[in-house]
Amino acid sequence: MKKLDACVVCGLPESDHHDFKATEVPDGCSCDLNTWQGTPGPVCDNFKGLDNEDPDSEMNEDVYCLICEHDRACHKKIK
């Protein structure tokens, strides 16, 4: 897990913060961390979108996984 120069509590960089706590990013995560509240959980093994019968369906393109809430790009990185 890598750590970013963004506070998990307020999102400010370490240089702008007096009591800094780094955001930990799970392996494979490429999400915009501004969309998360708190620390993102791990990326699950299989992306489950709105159309789970066809994982490559256009219905799943801009959807976050219904299991882990990471986007499709995160799931592609861990395979």
PyMOL Python script that loads the backbone (N, CA, C, O; Angstrom):
from pymol import cmd

cmd.read_pdbstr("""\
ATOM      1  N   MET A   1       0.851  -1.170   0.000  1.00  0.00           N
ATOM      2  CA  MET A   1       0.000   0.000   0.000  1.00  0.00           C
ATOM      3  C   MET A   1       0.895   1.231   0.000  1.00  0.00           C
ATOM      4  O   MET A   1       1.805   1.347   0.821  1.00  0.00           O
ATOM      5  N   LYS A   2       0.629   2.156  -0.934  1.00  0.00           N
ATOM      6  CA  LYS A   2       1.420   3.381  -0.969  1.00  0.00           C
ATOM      7  C   LYS A   2       0.704   4.473  -0.187  1.00  0.00           C
ATOM      8  O   LYS A   2      -0.500   4.391   0.058  1.00  0.00           O
ATOM      9  N   LYS A   3       1.448   5.483   0.197  1.00  0.00           N
ATOM     10  CA  LYS A   3       0.869   6.606   0.934  1.00  0.00           C
ATOM     11  C   LYS A   3       0.979   7.857   0.073  1.00  0.00           C
ATOM     12  O   LYS A   3       2.003   8.088  -0.571  1.00  0.00           O
ATOM     13  N   LEU A   4      -0.067   8.653   0.064  1.00  0.00           N
ATOM     14  CA  LEU A   4      -0.081   9.887  -0.706  1.00  0.00           C
ATOM     15  C   LEU A   4       0.114  11.089   0.199  1.00  0.00           C
ATOM     16  O   LEU A   4      -0.093  11.019   1.411  1.00  0.00           O
ATOM     17  N   ASP A   5       0.515  12.192  -0.412  1.00  0.00           N
ATOM     18  CA  ASP A   5       0.684  13.441   0.320  1.00  0.00           C
ATOM     19  C   ASP A   5      -0.662  14.161   0.395  1.00  0.00           C
ATOM     20  O   ASP A   5      -0.781  15.328   0.021  1.00  0.00           O
ATOM     21  N   ALA A   6      -1.670  13.440   0.886  1.00  0.00           N
ATOM     22  CA  ALA A   6      -3.002  14.012   1.073  1.00  0.00           C
ATOM     23  C   ALA A   6      -3.562  13.448   2.373  1.00  0.00           C
ATOM     24  O   ALA A   6      -3.522  12.240   2.606  1.00  0.00           O
ATOM     25  N   CYS A   7      -4.074  14.317   3.199  1.00  0.00           N
ATOM     26  CA  CYS A   7      -4.604  13.910   4.497  1.00  0.00           C
ATOM     27  C   CYS A   7      -5.889  13.110   4.318  1.00  0.00           C
ATOM     28  O   CYS A   7      -6.769  13.515   3.559  1.00  0.00           O
ATOM     29  N   VAL A   8      -6.004  11.990   5.002  1.00  0.00           N
ATOM     30  CA  VAL A   8      -7.186  11.144   4.928  1.00  0.00           C
ATOM     31  C   VAL A   8      -8.399  11.842   5.548  1.00  0.00           C
ATOM     32  O   VAL A   8      -9.535  11.516   5.206  1.00  0.00           O
ATOM     33  N   VAL A   9      -8.180  12.777   6.436  1.00  0.00           N
ATOM     34  CA  VAL A   9      -9.274  13.452   7.123  1.00  0.00           C
ATOM     35  C   VAL A   9      -9.824  14.622   6.308  1.00  0.00           C
ATOM     36  O   VAL A   9     -11.034  14.725   6.107  1.00  0.00           O
ATOM     37  N   CYS A  10      -8.919  15.522   5.829  1.00  0.00           N
ATOM     38  CA  CYS A  10      -9.395  16.737   5.165  1.00  0.00           C
ATOM     39  C   CYS A  10      -8.979  16.857   3.713  1.00  0.00           C
ATOM     40  O   CYS A  10      -9.497  17.724   3.009  1.00  0.00           O
ATOM     41  N   GLY A  11      -8.060  16.017   3.230  1.00  0.00           N
ATOM     42  CA  GLY A  11      -7.636  16.048   1.841  1.00  0.00           C
ATOM     43  C   GLY A  11      -6.540  17.043   1.519  1.00  0.00           C
ATOM     44  O   GLY A  11      -6.054  17.077   0.389  1.00  0.00           O
ATOM     45  N   LEU A  12      -6.139  17.859   2.492  1.00  0.00           N
ATOM     46  CA  LEU A  12      -5.075  18.834   2.246  1.00  0.00           C
ATOM     47  C   LEU A  12      -3.723  18.141   2.179  1.00  0.00           C
ATOM     48  O   LEU A  12      -3.531  17.089   2.790  1.00  0.00           O
ATOM     49  N   PRO A  13      -2.764  18.736   1.424  1.00  0.00           N
ATOM     50  CA  PRO A  13      -1.415  18.166   1.414  1.00  0.00           C
ATOM     51  C   PRO A  13      -0.730  18.355   2.763  1.00  0.00           C
ATOM     52  O   PRO A  13      -1.123  19.203   3.564  1.00  0.00           O
ATOM     53  N   GLU A  14       0.297  17.551   2.997  1.00  0.00           N
ATOM     54  CA  GLU A  14       1.011  17.596   4.273  1.00  0.00           C
ATOM     55  C   GLU A  14       1.536  18.995   4.583  1.00  0.00           C
ATOM     56  O   GLU A  14       1.526  19.418   5.739  1.00  0.00           O
ATOM     57  N   SER A  15       1.993  19.718   3.559  1.00  0.00           N
ATOM     58  CA  SER A  15       2.555  21.049   3.766  1.00  0.00           C
ATOM     59  C   SER A  15       1.523  22.057   4.276  1.00  0.00           C
ATOM     60  O   SER A  15       1.901  23.073   4.859  1.00  0.00           O
ATOM     61  N   ASP A  16       0.231  21.798   4.070  1.00  0.00           N
ATOM     62  CA  ASP A  16      -0.835  22.709   4.511  1.00  0.00           C
ATOM     63  C   ASP A  16      -1.537  22.233   5.773  1.00  0.00           C
ATOM     64  O   ASP A  16      -2.592  22.753   6.134  1.00  0.00           O
ATOM     65  N   HIS A  17      -0.962  21.258   6.436  1.00  0.00           N
ATOM     66  CA  HIS A  17      -1.692  20.622   7.523  1.00  0.00           C
ATOM     67  C   HIS A  17      -0.836  20.552   8.780  1.00  0.00           C
ATOM     68  O   HIS A  17       0.363  20.287   8.697  1.00  0.00           O
ATOM     69  N   HIS A  18      -1.430  20.784   9.926  1.00  0.00           N
ATOM     70  CA  HIS A  18      -0.670  20.773  11.175  1.00  0.00           C
ATOM     71  C   HIS A  18      -0.607  19.398  11.830  1.00  0.00           C
ATOM     72  O   HIS A  18       0.368  19.109  12.524  1.00  0.00           O
ATOM     73  N   ASP A  19      -1.600  18.547  11.638  1.00  0.00           N
ATOM     74  CA  ASP A  19      -1.641  17.221  12.254  1.00  0.00           C
ATOM     75  C   ASP A  19      -1.954  16.214  11.158  1.00  0.00           C
ATOM     76  O   ASP A  19      -3.079  15.725  11.054  1.00  0.00           O
ATOM     77  N   PHE A  20      -0.951  15.907  10.340  1.00  0.00           N
ATOM     78  CA  PHE A  20      -1.137  15.170   9.100  1.00  0.00           C
ATOM     79  C   PHE A  20      -1.257  13.668   9.301  1.00  0.00           C
ATOM     80  O   PHE A  20      -0.485  13.078  10.057  1.00  0.00           O
ATOM     81  N   LYS A  21      -2.229  13.039   8.622  1.00  0.00           N
ATOM     82  CA  LYS A  21      -2.371  11.591   8.574  1.00  0.00           C
ATOM     83  C   LYS A  21      -2.502  11.207   7.099  1.00  0.00           C
ATOM     84  O   LYS A  21      -3.494  11.552   6.458  1.00  0.00           O
ATOM     85  N   ALA A  22      -1.509  10.495   6.556  1.00  0.00           N
ATOM     86  CA  ALA A  22      -1.465  10.184   5.127  1.00  0.00           C
ATOM     87  C   ALA A  22      -2.603   9.254   4.711  1.00  0.00           C
ATOM     88  O   ALA A  22      -3.026   8.391   5.480  1.00  0.00           O
ATOM     89  N   THR A  23      -3.088   9.443   3.495  1.00  0.00           N
ATOM     90  CA  THR A  23      -4.063   8.551   2.910  1.00  0.00           C
ATOM     91  C   THR A  23      -3.337   7.324   2.389  1.00  0.00           C
ATOM     92  O   THR A  23      -2.377   7.457   1.630  1.00  0.00           O
ATOM     93  N   GLU A  24      -3.767   6.144   2.773  1.00  0.00           N
ATOM     94  CA  GLU A  24      -3.177   4.913   2.265  1.00  0.00           C
ATOM     95  C   GLU A  24      -4.002   4.432   1.080  1.00  0.00           C
ATOM     96  O   GLU A  24      -5.226   4.329   1.151  1.00  0.00           O
ATOM     97  N   VAL A  25      -3.301   4.143  -0.007  1.00  0.00           N
ATOM     98  CA  VAL A  25      -3.960   3.725  -1.233  1.00  0.00           C
ATOM     99  C   VAL A  25      -3.667   2.245  -1.473  1.00  0.00           C
ATOM    100  O   VAL A  25      -2.502   1.851  -1.521  1.00  0.00           O
ATOM    101  N   PRO A  26      -4.706   1.419  -1.623  1.00  0.00           N
ATOM    102  CA  PRO A  26      -4.471  -0.007  -1.842  1.00  0.00           C
ATOM    103  C   PRO A  26      -3.792  -0.270  -3.187  1.00  0.00           C
ATOM    104  O   PRO A  26      -3.924   0.521  -4.121  1.00  0.00           O
ATOM    105  N   ASP A  27      -3.073  -1.379  -3.277  1.00  0.00           N
ATOM    106  CA  ASP A  27      -2.400  -1.764  -4.513  1.00  0.00           C
ATOM    107  C   ASP A  27      -3.407  -1.814  -5.655  1.00  0.00           C
ATOM    108  O   ASP A  27      -4.503  -2.354  -5.503  1.00  0.00           O
ATOM    109  N   GLY A  28      -3.034  -1.253  -6.792  1.00  0.00           N
ATOM    110  CA  GLY A  28      -3.880  -1.266  -7.979  1.00  0.00           C
ATOM    111  C   GLY A  28      -4.853  -0.109  -8.076  1.00  0.00           C
ATOM    112  O   GLY A  28      -5.444   0.098  -9.135  1.00  0.00           O
ATOM    113  N   CYS A  29      -5.040   0.650  -7.015  1.00  0.00           N
ATOM    114  CA  CYS A  29      -6.029   1.728  -7.013  1.00  0.00           C
ATOM    115  C   CYS A  29      -5.575   2.904  -7.875  1.00  0.00           C
ATOM    116  O   CYS A  29      -4.461   3.409  -7.733  1.00  0.00           O
ATOM    117  N   SER A  30      -6.466   3.325  -8.771  1.00  0.00           N
ATOM    118  CA  SER A  30      -6.198   4.506  -9.582  1.00  0.00           C
ATOM    119  C   SER A  30      -7.375   5.484  -9.493  1.00  0.00           C
ATOM    120  O   SER A  30      -7.537   6.358 -10.345  1.00  0.00           O
ATOM    121  N   CYS A  31      -8.177   5.322  -8.464  1.00  0.00           N
ATOM    122  CA  CYS A  31      -9.345   6.182  -8.255  1.00  0.00           C
ATOM    123  C   CYS A  31      -8.924   7.623  -7.962  1.00  0.00           C
ATOM    124  O   CYS A  31      -7.810   7.878  -7.504  1.00  0.00           O
ATOM    125  N   ASP A  32      -9.821   8.544  -8.230  1.00  0.00           N
ATOM    126  CA  ASP A  32      -9.662   9.920  -7.782  1.00  0.00           C
ATOM    127  C   ASP A  32      -9.985   9.905  -6.294  1.00  0.00           C
ATOM    128  O   ASP A  32     -11.136   9.705  -5.905  1.00  0.00           O
ATOM    129  N   LEU A  33      -8.971  10.117  -5.465  1.00  0.00           N
ATOM    130  CA  LEU A  33      -9.176   9.993  -4.016  1.00  0.00           C
ATOM    131  C   LEU A  33     -10.118  11.040  -3.453  1.00  0.00           C
ATOM    132  O   LEU A  33     -10.572  10.911  -2.317  1.00  0.00           O
ATOM    133  N   ASN A  34     -10.422  12.080  -4.231  1.00  0.00           N
ATOM    134  CA  ASN A  34     -11.401  13.064  -3.781  1.00  0.00           C
ATOM    135  C   ASN A  34     -12.818  12.495  -3.791  1.00  0.00           C
ATOM    136  O   ASN A  34     -13.731  13.092  -3.220  1.00  0.00           O
ATOM    137  N   THR A  35     -13.006  11.343  -4.438  1.00  0.00           N
ATOM    138  CA  THR A  35     -14.332  10.724  -4.460  1.00  0.00           C
ATOM    139  C   THR A  35     -14.561   9.815  -3.257  1.00  0.00           C
ATOM    140  O   THR A  35     -15.686   9.372  -3.026  1.00  0.00           O
ATOM    141  N   TRP A  36     -13.523   9.535  -2.498  1.00  0.00           N
ATOM    142  CA  TRP A  36     -13.622   8.665  -1.323  1.00  0.00           C
ATOM    143  C   TRP A  36     -13.791   9.492  -0.058  1.00  0.00           C
ATOM    144  O   TRP A  36     -13.269  10.602   0.043  1.00  0.00           O
ATOM    145  N   GLN A  37     -14.510   8.955   0.887  1.00  0.00           N
ATOM    146  CA  GLN A  37     -14.557   9.545   2.222  1.00  0.00           C
ATOM    147  C   GLN A  37     -13.801   8.587   3.122  1.00  0.00           C
ATOM    148  O   GLN A  37     -14.245   7.461   3.348  1.00  0.00           O
ATOM    149  N   GLY A  38     -12.672   9.024   3.632  1.00  0.00           N
ATOM    150  CA  GLY A  38     -11.825   8.155   4.432  1.00  0.00           C
ATOM    151  C   GLY A  38     -10.855   7.393   3.544  1.00  0.00           C
ATOM    152  O   GLY A  38     -10.548   7.828   2.434  1.00  0.00           O
ATOM    153  N   THR A  39     -10.380   6.270   4.026  1.00  0.00           N
ATOM    154  CA  THR A  39      -9.394   5.476   3.315  1.00  0.00           C
ATOM    155  C   THR A  39     -10.075   4.436   2.434  1.00  0.00           C
ATOM    156  O   THR A  39     -10.953   3.714   2.905  1.00  0.00           O
ATOM    157  N   PRO A  40      -9.682   4.345   1.147  1.00  0.00           N
ATOM    158  CA  PRO A  40     -10.283   3.333   0.282  1.00  0.00           C
ATOM    159  C   PRO A  40      -9.916   1.925   0.729  1.00  0.00           C
ATOM    160  O   PRO A  40      -8.797   1.686   1.182  1.00  0.00           O
ATOM    161  N   GLY A  41     -10.846   1.004   0.603  1.00  0.00           N
ATOM    162  CA  GLY A  41     -10.584  -0.392   0.923  1.00  0.00           C
ATOM    163  C   GLY A  41      -9.845  -1.074  -0.223  1.00  0.00           C
ATOM    164  O   GLY A  41      -9.571  -0.442  -1.243  1.00  0.00           O
ATOM    165  N   PRO A  42      -9.521  -2.347  -0.068  1.00  0.00           N
ATOM    166  CA  PRO A  42      -8.811  -3.068  -1.117  1.00  0.00           C
ATOM    167  C   PRO A  42      -9.694  -3.281  -2.354  1.00  0.00           C
ATOM    168  O   PRO A  42     -10.921  -3.301  -2.265  1.00  0.00           O
ATOM    169  N   VAL A  43      -9.040  -3.437  -3.501  1.00  0.00           N
ATOM    170  CA  VAL A  43      -9.731  -3.744  -4.747  1.00  0.00           C
ATOM    171  C   VAL A  43     -10.105  -5.226  -4.715  1.00  0.00           C
ATOM    172  O   VAL A  43      -9.256  -6.069  -4.426  1.00  0.00           O
ATOM    173  N   CYS A  44     -11.370  -5.553  -5.011  1.00  0.00           N
ATOM    174  CA  CYS A  44     -11.797  -6.958  -4.988  1.00  0.00           C
ATOM    175  C   CYS A  44     -11.308  -7.693  -6.236  1.00  0.00           C
ATOM    176  O   CYS A  44     -10.760  -7.074  -7.149  1.00  0.00           O
ATOM    177  N   ASP A  45     -11.503  -8.997  -6.274  1.00  0.00           N
ATOM    178  CA  ASP A  45     -10.997  -9.831  -7.364  1.00  0.00           C
ATOM    179  C   ASP A  45     -11.765  -9.679  -8.676  1.00  0.00           C
ATOM    180  O   ASP A  45     -11.174  -9.798  -9.749  1.00  0.00           O
ATOM    181  N   ASN A  46     -13.059  -9.422  -8.607  1.00  0.00           N
ATOM    182  CA  ASN A  46     -13.885  -9.359  -9.818  1.00  0.00           C
ATOM    183  C   ASN A  46     -14.771  -8.135  -9.821  1.00  0.00           C
ATOM    184  O   ASN A  46     -15.535  -7.911  -8.882  1.00  0.00           O
ATOM    185  N   PHE A  47     -14.671  -7.332 -10.884  1.00  0.00           N
ATOM    186  CA  PHE A  47     -15.518  -6.156 -11.043  1.00  0.00           C
ATOM    187  C   PHE A  47     -16.967  -6.594 -11.224  1.00  0.00           C
ATOM    188  O   PHE A  47     -17.267  -7.436 -12.071  1.00  0.00           O
ATOM    189  N   LYS A  48     -17.851  -6.026 -10.437  1.00  0.00           N
ATOM    190  CA  LYS A  48     -19.283  -6.286 -10.578  1.00  0.00           C
ATOM    191  C   LYS A  48     -19.972  -4.950 -10.798  1.00  0.00           C
ATOM    192  O   LYS A  48     -20.123  -4.151  -9.875  1.00  0.00           O
ATOM    193  N   GLY A  49     -20.388  -4.722 -12.046  1.00  0.00           N
ATOM    194  CA  GLY A  49     -21.074  -3.483 -12.396  1.00  0.00           C
ATOM    195  C   GLY A  49     -22.571  -3.684 -12.474  1.00  0.00           C
ATOM    196  O   GLY A  49     -23.115  -4.649 -11.937  1.00  0.00           O
ATOM    197  N   LEU A  50     -23.227  -2.760 -13.151  1.00  0.00           N
ATOM    198  CA  LEU A  50     -24.682  -2.838 -13.280  1.00  0.00           C
ATOM    199  C   LEU A  50     -25.107  -4.028 -14.138  1.00  0.00           C
ATOM    200  O   LEU A  50     -26.159  -4.624 -13.902  1.00  0.00           O
ATOM    201  N   ASP A  51     -24.280  -4.375 -15.143  1.00  0.00           N
ATOM    202  CA  ASP A  51     -24.575  -5.515 -16.005  1.00  0.00           C
ATOM    203  C   ASP A  51     -23.569  -6.615 -15.705  1.00  0.00           C
ATOM    204  O   ASP A  51     -22.566  -6.745 -16.406  1.00  0.00           O
ATOM    205  N   ASN A  52     -23.826  -7.404 -14.676  1.00  0.00           N
ATOM    206  CA  ASN A  52     -22.875  -8.428 -14.254  1.00  0.00           C
ATOM    207  C   ASN A  52     -22.819  -9.614 -15.221  1.00  0.00           C
ATOM    208  O   ASN A  52     -21.852 -10.376 -15.202  1.00  0.00           O
ATOM    209  N   GLU A  53     -23.842  -9.780 -16.064  1.00  0.00           N
ATOM    210  CA  GLU A  53     -23.817 -10.864 -17.048  1.00  0.00           C
ATOM    211  C   GLU A  53     -22.717 -10.635 -18.079  1.00  0.00           C
ATOM    212  O   GLU A  53     -22.112 -11.592 -18.562  1.00  0.00           O
ATOM    213  N   ASP A  54     -22.453  -9.378 -18.418  1.00  0.00           N
ATOM    214  CA  ASP A  54     -21.428  -9.033 -19.404  1.00  0.00           C
ATOM    215  C   ASP A  54     -20.530  -7.962 -18.792  1.00  0.00           C
ATOM    216  O   ASP A  54     -20.855  -6.777 -18.866  1.00  0.00           O
ATOM    217  N   PRO A  55     -19.393  -8.358 -18.181  1.00  0.00           N
ATOM    218  CA  PRO A  55     -18.520  -7.387 -17.518  1.00  0.00           C
ATOM    219  C   PRO A  55     -17.971  -6.313 -18.448  1.00  0.00           C
ATOM    220  O   PRO A  55     -17.555  -5.253 -17.981  1.00  0.00           O
ATOM    221  N   ASP A  56     -17.961  -6.567 -19.765  1.00  0.00           N
ATOM    222  CA  ASP A  56     -17.459  -5.578 -20.723  1.00  0.00           C
ATOM    223  C   ASP A  56     -18.573  -4.704 -21.306  1.00  0.00           C
ATOM    224  O   ASP A  56     -18.334  -3.934 -22.236  1.00  0.00           O
ATOM    225  N   SER A  57     -19.762  -4.819 -20.775  1.00  0.00           N
ATOM    226  CA  SER A  57     -20.903  -4.049 -21.256  1.00  0.00           C
ATOM    227  C   SER A  57     -20.656  -2.550 -21.093  1.00  0.00           C
ATOM    228  O   SER A  57     -20.017  -2.108 -20.138  1.00  0.00           O
ATOM    229  N   GLU A  58     -21.181  -1.777 -22.052  1.00  0.00           N
ATOM    230  CA  GLU A  58     -21.078  -0.316 -21.970  1.00  0.00           C
ATOM    231  C   GLU A  58     -21.780   0.221 -20.726  1.00  0.00           C
ATOM    232  O   GLU A  58     -21.456   1.314 -20.262  1.00  0.00           O
ATOM    233  N   MET A  59     -22.733  -0.526 -20.182  1.00  0.00           N
ATOM    234  CA  MET A  59     -23.427  -0.093 -18.962  1.00  0.00           C
ATOM    235  C   MET A  59     -22.456   0.019 -17.788  1.00  0.00           C
ATOM    236  O   MET A  59     -22.726   0.742 -16.830  1.00  0.00           O
ATOM    237  N   ASN A  60     -21.333  -0.690 -17.856  1.00  0.00           N
ATOM    238  CA  ASN A  60     -20.382  -0.723 -16.743  1.00  0.00           C
ATOM    239  C   ASN A  60     -19.249   0.283 -16.897  1.00  0.00           C
ATOM    240  O   ASN A  60     -18.409   0.380 -16.001  1.00  0.00           O
ATOM    241  N   GLU A  61     -19.189   1.027 -17.982  1.00  0.00           N
ATOM    242  CA  GLU A  61     -18.028   1.872 -18.266  1.00  0.00           C
ATOM    243  C   GLU A  61     -17.736   2.903 -17.177  1.00  0.00           C
ATOM    244  O   GLU A  61     -16.598   2.986 -16.716  1.00  0.00           O
ATOM    245  N   ASP A  62     -18.707   3.674 -16.759  1.00  0.00           N
ATOM    246  CA  ASP A  62     -18.469   4.742 -15.782  1.00  0.00           C
ATOM    247  C   ASP A  62     -19.058   4.408 -14.423  1.00  0.00           C
ATOM    248  O   ASP A  62     -19.451   5.302 -13.675  1.00  0.00           O
ATOM    249  N   VAL A  63     -19.118   3.124 -14.105  1.00  0.00           N
ATOM    250  CA  VAL A  63     -19.727   2.659 -12.869  1.00  0.00           C
ATOM    251  C   VAL A  63     -18.641   2.131 -11.934  1.00  0.00           C
ATOM    252  O   VAL A  63     -17.663   1.527 -12.375  1.00  0.00           O
ATOM    253  N   TYR A  64     -18.825   2.362 -10.676  1.00  0.00           N
ATOM    254  CA  TYR A  64     -17.924   1.790  -9.682  1.00  0.00           C
ATOM    255  C   TYR A  64     -18.408   0.389  -9.335  1.00  0.00           C
ATOM    256  O   TYR A  64     -19.598   0.096  -9.441  1.00  0.00           O
ATOM    257  N   CYS A  65     -17.492  -0.473  -8.921  1.00  0.00           N
ATOM    258  CA  CYS A  65     -17.811  -1.846  -8.549  1.00  0.00           C
ATOM    259  C   CYS A  65     -18.819  -1.851  -7.392  1.00  0.00           C
ATOM    260  O   CYS A  65     -18.666  -1.115  -6.417  1.00  0.00           O
ATOM    261  N   LEU A  66     -19.826  -2.674  -7.517  1.00  0.00           N
ATOM    262  CA  LEU A  66     -20.854  -2.762  -6.476  1.00  0.00           C
ATOM    263  C   LEU A  66     -20.342  -3.466  -5.220  1.00  0.00           C
ATOM    264  O   LEU A  66     -20.975  -3.387  -4.168  1.00  0.00           O
ATOM    265  N   ILE A  67     -19.193  -4.159  -5.321  1.00  0.00           N
ATOM    266  CA  ILE A  67     -18.626  -4.866  -4.173  1.00  0.00           C
ATOM    267  C   ILE A  67     -17.645  -3.977  -3.401  1.00  0.00           C
ATOM    268  O   ILE A  67     -17.796  -3.784  -2.195  1.00  0.00           O
ATOM    269  N   CYS A  68     -16.637  -3.437  -4.100  1.00  0.00           N
ATOM    270  CA  CYS A  68     -15.558  -2.701  -3.398  1.00  0.00           C
ATOM    271  C   CYS A  68     -15.560  -1.201  -3.665  1.00  0.00           C
ATOM    272  O   CYS A  68     -14.802  -0.470  -3.027  1.00  0.00           O
ATOM    273  N   GLU A  69     -16.391  -0.722  -4.591  1.00  0.00           N
ATOM    274  CA  GLU A  69     -16.548   0.684  -4.944  1.00  0.00           C
ATOM    275  C   GLU A  69     -15.364   1.270  -5.724  1.00  0.00           C
ATOM    276  O   GLU A  69     -15.310   2.483  -5.929  1.00  0.00           O
ATOM    277  N   HIS A  70     -14.415   0.433  -6.163  1.00  0.00           N
ATOM    278  CA  HIS A  70     -13.339   0.913  -7.028  1.00  0.00           C
ATOM    279  C   HIS A  70     -13.832   0.894  -8.474  1.00  0.00           C
ATOM    280  O   HIS A  70     -14.777   0.176  -8.804  1.00  0.00           O
ATOM    281  N   ASP A  71     -13.183   1.691  -9.342  1.00  0.00           N
ATOM    282  CA  ASP A  71     -13.609   1.722 -10.733  1.00  0.00           C
ATOM    283  C   ASP A  71     -12.984   0.579 -11.531  1.00  0.00           C
ATOM    284  O   ASP A  71     -12.160  -0.177 -11.017  1.00  0.00           O
ATOM    285  N   ARG A  72     -13.388   0.468 -12.787  1.00  0.00           N
ATOM    286  CA  ARG A  72     -12.931  -0.612 -13.652  1.00  0.00           C
ATOM    287  C   ARG A  72     -11.405  -0.589 -13.819  1.00  0.00           C
ATOM    288  O   ARG A  72     -10.782  -1.650 -13.848  1.00  0.00           O
ATOM    289  N   ALA A  73     -10.795   0.589 -13.928  1.00  0.00           N
ATOM    290  CA  ALA A  73      -9.355   0.691 -14.130  1.00  0.00           C
ATOM    291  C   ALA A  73      -8.579   0.065 -12.979  1.00  0.00           C
ATOM    292  O   ALA A  73      -7.523  -0.526 -13.206  1.00  0.00           O
ATOM    293  N   CYS A  74      -9.067   0.177 -11.768  1.00  0.00           N
ATOM    294  CA  CYS A  74      -8.394  -0.438 -10.603  1.00  0.00           C
ATOM    295  C   CYS A  74      -8.381  -1.950 -10.746  1.00  0.00           C
ATOM    296  O   CYS A  74      -7.376  -2.592 -10.442  1.00  0.00           O
ATOM    297  N   HIS A  75      -9.482  -2.524 -11.205  1.00  0.00           N
ATOM    298  CA  HIS A  75      -9.577  -3.977 -11.348  1.00  0.00           C
ATOM    299  C   HIS A  75      -8.650  -4.483 -12.451  1.00  0.00           C
ATOM    300  O   HIS A  75      -8.106  -5.582 -12.339  1.00  0.00           O
ATOM    301  N   LYS A  76      -8.463  -3.709 -13.501  1.00  0.00           N
ATOM    302  CA  LYS A  76      -7.584  -4.115 -14.598  1.00  0.00           C
ATOM    303  C   LYS A  76      -6.130  -4.120 -14.156  1.00  0.00           C
ATOM    304  O   LYS A  76      -5.340  -4.922 -14.655  1.00  0.00           O
ATOM    305  N   LYS A  77      -5.759  -3.242 -13.231  1.00  0.00           N
ATOM    306  CA  LYS A  77      -4.370  -3.140 -12.776  1.00  0.00           C
ATOM    307  C   LYS A  77      -3.944  -4.315 -11.912  1.00  0.00           C
ATOM    308  O   LYS A  77      -2.760  -4.653 -11.890  1.00  0.00           O
ATOM    309  N   ILE A  78      -4.873  -4.951 -11.195  1.00  0.00           N
ATOM    310  CA  ILE A  78      -4.473  -6.021 -10.283  1.00  0.00           C
ATOM    311  C   ILE A  78      -4.458  -7.393 -10.951  1.00  0.00           C
ATOM    312  O   ILE A  78      -4.024  -8.368 -10.337  1.00  0.00           O
ATOM    313  N   LYS A  79      -4.917  -7.487 -12.181  1.00  0.00           N
ATOM    314  CA  LYS A  79      -4.942  -8.789 -12.868  1.00  0.00           C
ATOM    315  C   LYS A  79      -3.626  -9.093 -13.517  1.00  0.00           C
ATOM    316  O   LYS A  79      -3.472 -10.145 -14.137  1.00  0.00           O
TER     317      LYS A  79
END
""", "prot")
cmd.dss("prot")
cmd.show_as("cartoon", "prot")
cmd.util.cbc("prot")
cmd.orient("prot")
